[in-house]
Amino acid sequence: MATERLVVVGGDAAGMSAASQARRLKGPAELEIVAFERGHFTSYSACGIPYWVGGRVAERDDLIARTPEEHRARDIDLRTRTEVVELDLAGSRVRARDLDTGSESWTGYDKLVLATGARPVRPRLPGIGAHGVHGIQTLDDGQRLMDTLRRTEGRRAVVVGAGYIGVEMAEALVERGYEVTVLHRGAQPMATLDPDMGGLVHSAMNRMGIRTVSRAEVTKILTDEEGRARAVATSAGEEYEADVVVLGIGVEPRTALARAAGLPLGPSGGILTDLSMRVRGQEDIWAGGDCVEVLDLVAGRTRHIPLGTHANKHGQVIGSGVGGGYATFPGVVGTAVSKVCDLEIARTGLRERDALEAGLRFVTATITSTNTAGYYPGAAEMTVKMLAERRTGRLLGVQIVGGAGAAKRVDIAAVALTAGMTVDAMVSLDLGYAPPFSPVWDPILVAARKAVAAVRSAV
């Protein structure tokens, strides 16, 4: 039997999970694996970068699950600092460029995996390319930021954007002793939440000394005579001094290769696949990780949701298919958690505007409770917002902001969403109780009870 060749484009979660799973199923005599990674690192936790920057994780390499050398020891020909610059689908080959030497070469494939990830959104503004301006998506990005922080004598930072990355990086910079200003376009930070819940995050950021400026339209990055960022200007005529600027506006799928090759892309620009993560219309090409769109099980449409949890699952599914097995990735409900200092933030399912865009009629219920029994020492407030479909009572989404133990409660809602439960059925869930862990009625159940009443009154 002739040896097949698998080419993997991208060496982080999805790409190397796919390569590793394929290697488990097929040995080197059956399957040659060549992987290209444009950076220096592989199989690392990008989600951990803010905690390394803030000092909670001591060393950069603590974030690396498997090094290039470890992959190579498993008979995977991993080529770092090598970027694939062209896909030739007709010829079943890729053109790669060595980023250190500039040399280029073609590599043929029998099977191809695209795991090109996402890239930080960099608006086209004057000064956006200045020294001291950083987007954070890869470990190489994190290393460049750390190098800047170590070289910079000033202690003023401006974070542009208040999504997950922006909020987490703001906290990290505060922990490093920086004076931090966050500029964002919305009415409240954390656009992944409804504005009423985002307001709770805003208050928490102010309490920890983060200056948060809402409805701020950034117009340019001002630079000094050496070309380094010195301030961020807004359309209101304000200037915010900065020794370092971090872009936390969000990310977009890195799909220029796929687009140039004519592969199908979704509304967010992510690659479209079937349930086995094969690129639609292609027999021997798979895609996974932050470069794809996935099915939102609640809204019934594809969305770009860049999370490491999904990427690793995509890789397992892809590797199984490449290796001759069978697996599927049915979709997601949009679960995500984060924190600002002691405040935990979580969401799953749809926000109000998501439900409106999907054409759903809904009711909302918001309650404030505590994370433990109210009399238990250290009890902290927790706010839960729940969306349910009118008439049917089907759970549509949950957002939680509160103290310790708040964020992981969202997993209850994620399971309920996946199972298609109604809020009425949720009230009867047999959840664990003891005073150190929750009130007698868990906040999720209290919110469900209030949602049931809202559904009944709306009929």
N, C-alpha and C positions, 0 to 999 in steps of 0.2 A: 504494500500500500504506500502510495506517495505521501510524503510529508506535506501538510498544508501549512500556510503561513498566516498568522493573525497579526495584523498591525493595529496598535492602540495609539490613539492621538490624545495625549493627556495623562499625566502620571500621578494624579491625586486619587480621591476616594473612588469615584466611579470607574475610572480607567484601570487602576491597579487592582481593585476588587474583581473586576471582570477578568483581568489577566490571571490573577491568582486562582480564581474559581475554575477557569478554563484549564489551567495547569493541573489542578487537582484531578480533573476528569480525563485529561489526555497528557501523556508523557511527551518528552522532546522528540521521540521517534515519530509520533503522530502529528504533533502540532509545534511548529516553531512560533515563538512569540517575540515580536519586536515592538517596543514601546518608546514613544517620543515624548519628552517633557521639556518645555521651554525654560523652566526654572532650574534651580539647584536641588530642590527637595522633592520628595515623593511621600505619599501616604501620610499626610499630616493633618492636624486639626486646625483648620482656619478659624473655627469658632473660638479657639483658645487664644488667639492673638491678642485681644484686648486684655486678657488676664496676665499674659506675659509682659505686655507693655506696662500694666499697672503694678507689676511686681508680685502678684499672687502666684504666678508660675515662675520658678526661679530661672530656668534655662530654656532657650529656644528649642533645643533638641528634645526637651521633655514633651513637646507637641508632636513629635514624629513617631508614628506607629511602626513604620518599616522603612529603612533606608534604601537607597539605590543598590548598595552592595548586598543587602539581604534579598532584594528581588533578583539580582543577578545570580545569587547562589541557588536560586530555585529555577534556573534555566530560563530566565526571562532576559532577553537582550534589551536592557533599558538604556536609552541614550538621553542623558540630561543635557541641558543647554542646547537643545536641538528643537527647532520650531518647524512644524509642517506648514508650508506656505501655499500648497496647491494640492487639490484632489483631482485625479484623472480617473473618473468613474469608468469611462469606456475602456481604458487601458488597465484598470484595476491596479493602480499604483499611486503613491504619494510622493511629492517633492519636499524634501526637508533641507533646512539650512542650519549649519553649525553656527551658533551665535557668537562663538569666540573667534573662529577663523573666517567665517563668511562663505565657506565652501558649501556647495549644494549637491544633492544626489537624489536619484529616484529609487524607491523601494516598492516592489510589487507585493500584492496581497491576494489571498483567497477570501479572507474575511477581514472586515474593518470595523473598528469601534471608535466612535467619536465621543470624547469626553473632554471637550475643550473648555468647560467651565464657564464662568461669568467674569465680567470685568467691572470695576467701579465706574459709575457714571461720571464723566468729566465734561461739564458744560463748556461750550466754546466761549470762554471769557478772556479778556486781556489778562495776562499774567498767570493763567492756569497752569502753565508749564514751568513756573519759576521754581528755583531751589527752595525746599522747605514746604512744598505743597505735596501732600501724599494721599493717594487712594489706598484702601486696605482691603485686599481680597486674597492674596497669596502670602505664603511665608516669606518669599522674597520681598514683597511689599512691606511686611512687618519688619524685616531686617533693615530695610532702607529707612523706615521711620525711626527705629531704635538708633541707627547711626546718626541721624539728624538730631535726635534728642540728646545724645551724648556730646555732640559737637557744639550745640547751641547753649549760649550763656543765659539768654533771656528765659523767662518763665511765663510767657503769655501764649496761650493757644486758642485758636478759633476753629470750631468744628462746624462745617457747613452741612446741614441736614440733621434731622432728628429721628431717623429710623433706628432699627436695631443697632447697626454698626455705629451710627453717630452717637447714640445714647451711651453705648458701652464704651466707646473710645473717650467720651467726655468724662465718664467716671474714672477710667484708667489714667487719664492725664491729671485729674484732680489728685489721685492717689500718688502720682509722681511729683506732686507739689506745684503743679501749674495753675495759673489763674485761667479759667476756661469760660469762653463765651460760645454758646450754640446759636447759630442763625438758621432759621428754617422758614419755609414759605407758608406753612399751614397755620391754622388757628391754634393748634396744640401740637406738641411733639407726639411721636409714635402714630403715624398715619395708618398703621396696621390696626389701630383701635378706633372706635368711634370717638368723636371729639370730647364727649362727656367723660369718658374713661381716660383719654389722653390728658385731660386737665389734672387728674390725680398724679400723673407722671410729672407734669409741669411743676406742680407744687413740691413734689419730692426733690426734683432737681434744684429748685431754688433753695430748699432747706439745706442741701449739702454744698451750697456755695457756687453752683453752676449758674451763670447768667444766661437766661434763655430768652431770645428775642424772636417773637412770633411775627408772621407775615413779613419776613425780611427777604427781599429780592436781591441776591448778590449780583453785582454788576461787574466787578473787577477785583483782581488781586494786585495790590500795590507793591512795588518792589523797590529795593534800595539800589545804590550805584553798582553793587556787585551782583545784581540780578536775583537777590534773595527776597522771599516774601517778607513784607513788613507790616501789612495791614490788609483788611478786607473791607471793600466799599459796598454799600447797598444803594438801591434806587431812592431811598429816603434821604440820601446825602450824608449818611453816617459813615464813619470809618472806625473799624475795630482793630486796634493794634495787635499784631501777632508775630511771634518768633517762629511758630510752626502752624501750618494749616492742614487740617485733616478733612477729607471729603467723605461725608457719611450720607450722601444723597441716595444711595442705593446702588444696585448692580443691574446689569443687563446681560442676556446670554451672549457668549462669545461665539457667534455663528457666521462670521464672514466667510470662512472656508465652505461651510455648507451652502450658504447663499450663492456663492460663486459657482458651486458645482450643480446648482439647480435642485437641491434637496428641499423638501416641503417644510415651510416654517409657519408657525402659528401667529396669532394676533400680537403676542409679546415679542416675536422674533425668535422664539425657541424652536428647536427641531421637533417635528411631530413624529411620534412612533406609535406602534400598535401595543397591545398589552404585553407582548414578549420583549418590548423595547427595540424591536426592529424598526428602522426608519421606514416610514410608509412608502410602499411601492418598490422597496429594495429587498432582495433576498439575502444578501450577504453583508449588509451594513446595519450596525446597531448604534444607538446613541443613548447616553445617560448622564446624569448629574446636572449641574447648573446650566447646561446648554440646551436642555429640553423643556418642553411644556408637558404637563401631566394632567390627567383628568381630575377635576374637582368633583368629588362624589356628591357633594351637596348641591352645587349650582348646575352640575351637568355640562360643564364646558372646560376647555383646557386653560391652564394658568401656568405662569412661570413662578415656581416657588423654590428658590435656591437654598436648600438645606442639606447638611451633611448626612442626616439620617436617610433622606431619600436617595442621595447619591450612592451610599453604600449598598442599599437594597437594589438599586438599578444595576450596580455592578454584579451582584450575585445572580440576578436574573439573566443578564447578558452573558456572563461566563457560563451559566448552565446551558444556554442556547448554543453558544459557540462550541461548547464541549460535547454536544450531542444529547444533552438532557432537555428538560422542559420546565419552565417556570414563567410566572407572569407577575406584573406589577399592576394591580387593579386601579390604583389611584390614591388620592389623598383627601383629607378633610381640612388641611391648612392649619395644623397645630404648630405653635411656636411659643417659646418662653424666653424671658430675658430678665434682667434686674438692673436697678439703679440703687446703689448702696444697699440698704436693707429692704428696699421695696421690690417685690417680685411682680412680674408682668407676664400675662399669658393670654393667648387667644386660640380659638379653634373654630372652624366653620366660617360663617358669613358675618360681615359687618352689616350695618343698615344699608349702606350704599351698594354693597355687593348684592344683597337681597333685592334691592330696587332694580339694579341692572339686570338681574336674572328674571325679573317680572314676577317676583313672589310677593304675596301679601302676607304681612307678618305683624306680630305684636311683640312688645319688649317688656322685660321685667328686670328691675335693678334693686338689689338689696345690699345692706351693709351688715356684716356679722363679725365674728372673731374667728381666728385660726384655731383656738382651743376653747375649752369651757371658759366663760367670762370670768369666773373666780380663780382660774388657774394662773399662777404667777407668770408674767410675761405675755399675757394675751394681747394680740395685736389685731387691728381692724383689717377687714377684707371686704372689698366690694366686688360683687358678681353681677354681671349683666347677661341676660339670656334672651335670645331671639327664638320665637316659635312661629310656625306657619299658622295663619288664621284658619279656622274651621277644623283643620286636621290635627293641629297641635304638634306636628312634627318638629323636633328640635332642629334649628337652623344654625345656631352659633352661640358661643359663650366667650366672654371676656372677663378676666379676673385681674385685679390689682390689689395687692395687700402685703402683709408681713410674711414671716417665715411659714412655709407650708402652703402658701397660696398658689404658686405657679403649677406645681405638679397635680393639683386638684383638677386641672384642665384635662388630664388624661381620662378622668371619668367621663367628661363630656365628649372627648374624642372617640371613645368606645361607643357611647350612645349614638353619636352621629354616624359612625360606620355601620352600626346595626340598624339605623333608621328608626330609632326609638322616638316616641312621643314624650312630651314633658309629663304627661299624666303617668306614663309607665315609669319614668325616672323617679317620681316621688316614692315609689315602692322599692327602689334599689336598697339592698341590704349592705350598707356601707359600714366599715369599721368605726367603732366609737370607744373612746376613753378620754377623760378630761384633758390629758396632755396633748391630744391629737385633734380634737374637734368638739364643738358643742353637741348636745344630744341630737339636734337636727343639724346635720352638716350644711354649710353655706350653699353647696350645690343643690341640696334638696329643698332648702328654703326658697332659693331662686326658682326652682322647678314648680313649687307650690304656687308661688306668685304668678308664674307664667301660665299655669293651668287656669287660674282665676281670670287672667287677661284674655285667654282664648275663649273661655265661656262667656265673658261679658261682651266679646266682639261678635259673637254669632248673631 
